[in-house]
């Protein structure tokens, strides 16, 4: 697993197995700090993409 800041409000988490990317999560904080959007990408052989938005009450 590796984590890197990919901009002032973006965090990218990459999960690897044997040097190959198994999954990637990207978290983006809105400029007002009230929402976080997460995008989860899983490559082949079982490709999928999912996005979730979290709202601060």
Chimera marker file (.cmm) of the C-alpha trace (Angstrom):
<marker_set name="trace">
<marker id="1" x="0.000" y="0.000" z="0.000" r="1" g="1" b="0" radius="0.5"/>
<marker id="2" x="1.273" y="3.478" z="-0.808" r="1" g="1" b="0" radius="0.5"/>
<marker id="3" x="-0.261" y="6.841" z="0.032" r="1" g="1" b="0" radius="0.5"/>
<marker id="4" x="0.599" y="10.130" z="-1.624" r="1" g="1" b="0" radius="0.5"/>
<marker id="5" x="-0.777" y="13.629" z="-1.679" r="1" g="1" b="0" radius="0.5"/>
<marker id="6" x="-1.720" y="14.386" z="-5.273" r="1" g="1" b="0" radius="0.5"/>
<marker id="7" x="-2.629" y="18.051" z="-4.894" r="1" g="1" b="0" radius="0.5"/>
<marker id="8" x="-3.645" y="20.380" z="-2.079" r="1" g="1" b="0" radius="0.5"/>
<marker id="9" x="-6.928" y="18.500" z="-1.408" r="1" g="1" b="0" radius="0.5"/>
<marker id="10" x="-6.326" y="15.106" z="-3.043" r="1" g="1" b="0" radius="0.5"/>
<marker id="11" x="-5.030" y="11.913" z="-1.450" r="1" g="1" b="0" radius="0.5"/>
<marker id="12" x="-4.292" y="8.828" z="-3.553" r="1" g="1" b="0" radius="0.5"/>
<marker id="13" x="-4.011" y="5.352" z="-2.011" r="1" g="1" b="0" radius="0.5"/>
<marker id="14" x="-2.637" y="2.543" z="-4.199" r="1" g="1" b="0" radius="0.5"/>
<marker id="15" x="-2.759" y="-1.131" z="-3.234" r="1" g="1" b="0" radius="0.5"/>
<marker id="16" x="-0.300" y="-3.382" z="-5.061" r="1" g="1" b="0" radius="0.5"/>
<marker id="17" x="0.278" y="-7.135" z="-5.125" r="1" g="1" b="0" radius="0.5"/>
<marker id="18" x="3.538" y="-8.448" z="-6.583" r="1" g="1" b="0" radius="0.5"/>
<marker id="19" x="4.243" y="-5.048" z="-8.169" r="1" g="1" b="0" radius="0.5"/>
<marker id="20" x="0.874" y="-4.813" z="-9.933" r="1" g="1" b="0" radius="0.5"/>
<marker id="21" x="-1.824" y="-2.295" z="-8.980" r="1" g="1" b="0" radius="0.5"/>
<marker id="22" x="-4.713" y="-4.186" z="-7.383" r="1" g="1" b="0" radius="0.5"/>
<marker id="23" x="-6.825" y="-1.172" z="-6.413" r="1" g="1" b="0" radius="0.5"/>
<marker id="24" x="-6.647" y="2.617" z="-6.299" r="1" g="1" b="0" radius="0.5"/>
<marker id="25" x="-8.614" y="4.941" z="-4.046" r="1" g="1" b="0" radius="0.5"/>
<marker id="26" x="-8.667" y="8.702" z="-4.564" r="1" g="1" b="0" radius="0.5"/>
<marker id="27" x="-10.065" y="11.059" z="-1.926" r="1" g="1" b="0" radius="0.5"/>
<marker id="28" x="-10.815" y="14.677" z="-2.856" r="1" g="1" b="0" radius="0.5"/>
<marker id="29" x="-11.779" y="17.253" z="-0.215" r="1" g="1" b="0" radius="0.5"/>
<marker id="30" x="-14.025" y="20.064" z="-1.449" r="1" g="1" b="0" radius="0.5"/>
<marker id="31" x="-12.712" y="23.626" z="-1.211" r="1" g="1" b="0" radius="0.5"/>
<marker id="32" x="-15.227" y="24.435" z="1.560" r="1" g="1" b="0" radius="0.5"/>
<marker id="33" x="-14.167" y="21.318" z="3.522" r="1" g="1" b="0" radius="0.5"/>
<marker id="34" x="-17.732" y="19.983" z="3.731" r="1" g="1" b="0" radius="0.5"/>
<marker id="35" x="-17.551" y="16.996" z="1.371" r="1" g="1" b="0" radius="0.5"/>
<marker id="36" x="-15.099" y="14.250" z="0.501" r="1" g="1" b="0" radius="0.5"/>
<marker id="37" x="-15.486" y="12.316" z="-2.736" r="1" g="1" b="0" radius="0.5"/>
<marker id="38" x="-13.928" y="8.866" z="-2.842" r="1" g="1" b="0" radius="0.5"/>
<marker id="39" x="-13.331" y="7.057" z="-6.130" r="1" g="1" b="0" radius="0.5"/>
<marker id="40" x="-12.353" y="3.385" z="-5.971" r="1" g="1" b="0" radius="0.5"/>
<marker id="41" x="-10.915" y="1.816" z="-9.137" r="1" g="1" b="0" radius="0.5"/>
<marker id="42" x="-10.155" y="-1.882" z="-9.504" r="1" g="1" b="0" radius="0.5"/>
<marker id="43" x="-8.360" y="-2.883" z="-12.743" r="1" g="1" b="0" radius="0.5"/>
<marker id="44" x="-8.728" y="-6.087" z="-14.788" r="1" g="1" b="0" radius="0.5"/>
<marker id="45" x="-9.347" y="-8.990" z="-14.509" r="1" g="1" b="0" radius="0.5"/>
<marker id="46" x="-12.382" y="-7.808" z="-12.455" r="1" g="1" b="0" radius="0.5"/>
<marker id="47" x="-12.595" y="-4.137" z="-13.398" r="1" g="1" b="0" radius="0.5"/>
<marker id="48" x="-14.909" y="-1.859" z="-11.443" r="1" g="1" b="0" radius="0.5"/>
<marker id="49" x="-15.259" y="1.783" z="-10.510" r="1" g="1" b="0" radius="0.5"/>
<marker id="50" x="-17.222" y="3.162" z="-7.587" r="1" g="1" b="0" radius="0.5"/>
<marker id="51" x="-17.672" y="6.724" z="-6.343" r="1" g="1" b="0" radius="0.5"/>
<marker id="52" x="-19.011" y="7.816" z="-2.973" r="1" g="1" b="0" radius="0.5"/>
<marker id="53" x="-19.502" y="11.330" z="-1.605" r="1" g="1" b="0" radius="0.5"/>
<marker id="54" x="-19.430" y="11.999" z="2.150" r="1" g="1" b="0" radius="0.5"/>
<marker id="55" x="-21.103" y="15.154" z="3.498" r="1" g="1" b="0" radius="0.5"/>
<marker id="56" x="-20.232" y="16.843" z="6.791" r="1" g="1" b="0" radius="0.5"/>
<marker id="57" x="-23.295" y="17.726" z="8.877" r="1" g="1" b="0" radius="0.5"/>
<link id1="1" id2="2" r="1" g="1" b="0" radius="0.2"/>
<link id1="2" id2="3" r="1" g="1" b="0" radius="0.2"/>
<link id1="3" id2="4" r="1" g="1" b="0" radius="0.2"/>
<link id1="4" id2="5" r="1" g="1" b="0" radius="0.2"/>
<link id1="5" id2="6" r="1" g="1" b="0" radius="0.2"/>
<link id1="6" id2="7" r="1" g="1" b="0" radius="0.2"/>
<link id1="7" id2="8" r="1" g="1" b="0" radius="0.2"/>
<link id1="8" id2="9" r="1" g="1" b="0" radius="0.2"/>
<link id1="9" id2="10" r="1" g="1" b="0" radius="0.2"/>
<link id1="10" id2="11" r="1" g="1" b="0" radius="0.2"/>
<link id1="11" id2="12" r="1" g="1" b="0" radius="0.2"/>
<link id1="12" id2="13" r="1" g="1" b="0" radius="0.2"/>
<link id1="13" id2="14" r="1" g="1" b="0" radius="0.2"/>
<link id1="14" id2="15" r="1" g="1" b="0" radius="0.2"/>
<link id1="15" id2="16" r="1" g="1" b="0" radius="0.2"/>
<link id1="16" id2="17" r="1" g="1" b="0" radius="0.2"/>
<link id1="17" id2="18" r="1" g="1" b="0" radius="0.2"/>
<link id1="18" id2="19" r="1" g="1" b="0" radius="0.2"/>
<link id1="19" id2="20" r="1" g="1" b="0" radius="0.2"/>
<link id1="20" id2="21" r="1" g="1" b="0" radius="0.2"/>
<link id1="21" id2="22" r="1" g="1" b="0" radius="0.2"/>
<link id1="22" id2="23" r="1" g="1" b="0" radius="0.2"/>
<link id1="23" id2="24" r="1" g="1" b="0" radius="0.2"/>
<link id1="24" id2="25" r="1" g="1" b="0" radius="0.2"/>
<link id1="25" id2="26" r="1" g="1" b="0" radius="0.2"/>
<link id1="26" id2="27" r="1" g="1" b="0" radius="0.2"/>
<link id1="27" id2="28" r="1" g="1" b="0" radius="0.2"/>
<link id1="28" id2="29" r="1" g="1" b="0" radius="0.2"/>
<link id1="29" id2="30" r="1" g="1" b="0" radius="0.2"/>
<link id1="30" id2="31" r="1" g="1" b="0" radius="0.2"/>
<link id1="31" id2="32" r="1" g="1" b="0" radius="0.2"/>
<link id1="32" id2="33" r="1" g="1" b="0" radius="0.2"/>
<link id1="33" id2="34" r="1" g="1" b="0" radius="0.2"/>
<link id1="34" id2="35" r="1" g="1" b="0" radius="0.2"/>
<link id1="35" id2="36" r="1" g="1" b="0" radius="0.2"/>
<link id1="36" id2="37" r="1" g="1" b="0" radius="0.2"/>
<link id1="37" id2="38" r="1" g="1" b="0" radius="0.2"/>
<link id1="38" id2="39" r="1" g="1" b="0" radius="0.2"/>
<link id1="39" id2="40" r="1" g="1" b="0" radius="0.2"/>
<link id1="40" id2="41" r="1" g="1" b="0" radius="0.2"/>
<link id1="41" id2="42" r="1" g="1" b="0" radius="0.2"/>
<link id1="42" id2="43" r="1" g="1" b="0" radius="0.2"/>
<link id1="43" id2="44" r="1" g="1" b="0" radius="0.2"/>
<link id1="44" id2="45" r="1" g="1" b="0" radius="0.2"/>
<link id1="45" id2="46" r="1" g="1" b="0" radius="0.2"/>
<link id1="46" id2="47" r="1" g="1" b="0" radius="0.2"/>
<link id1="47" id2="48" r="1" g="1" b="0" radius="0.2"/>
<link id1="48" id2="49" r="1" g="1" b="0" radius="0.2"/>
<link id1="49" id2="50" r="1" g="1" b="0" radius="0.2"/>
<link id1="50" id2="51" r="1" g="1" b="0" radius="0.2"/>
<link id1="51" id2="52" r="1" g="1" b="0" radius="0.2"/>
<link id1="52" id2="53" r="1" g="1" b="0" radius="0.2"/>
<link id1="53" id2="54" r="1" g="1" b="0" radius="0.2"/>
<link id1="54" id2="55" r="1" g="1" b="0" radius="0.2"/>
<link id1="55" id2="56" r="1" g="1" b="0" radius="0.2"/>
<link id1="56" id2="57" r="1" g="1" b="0" radius="0.2"/>
</marker_set>
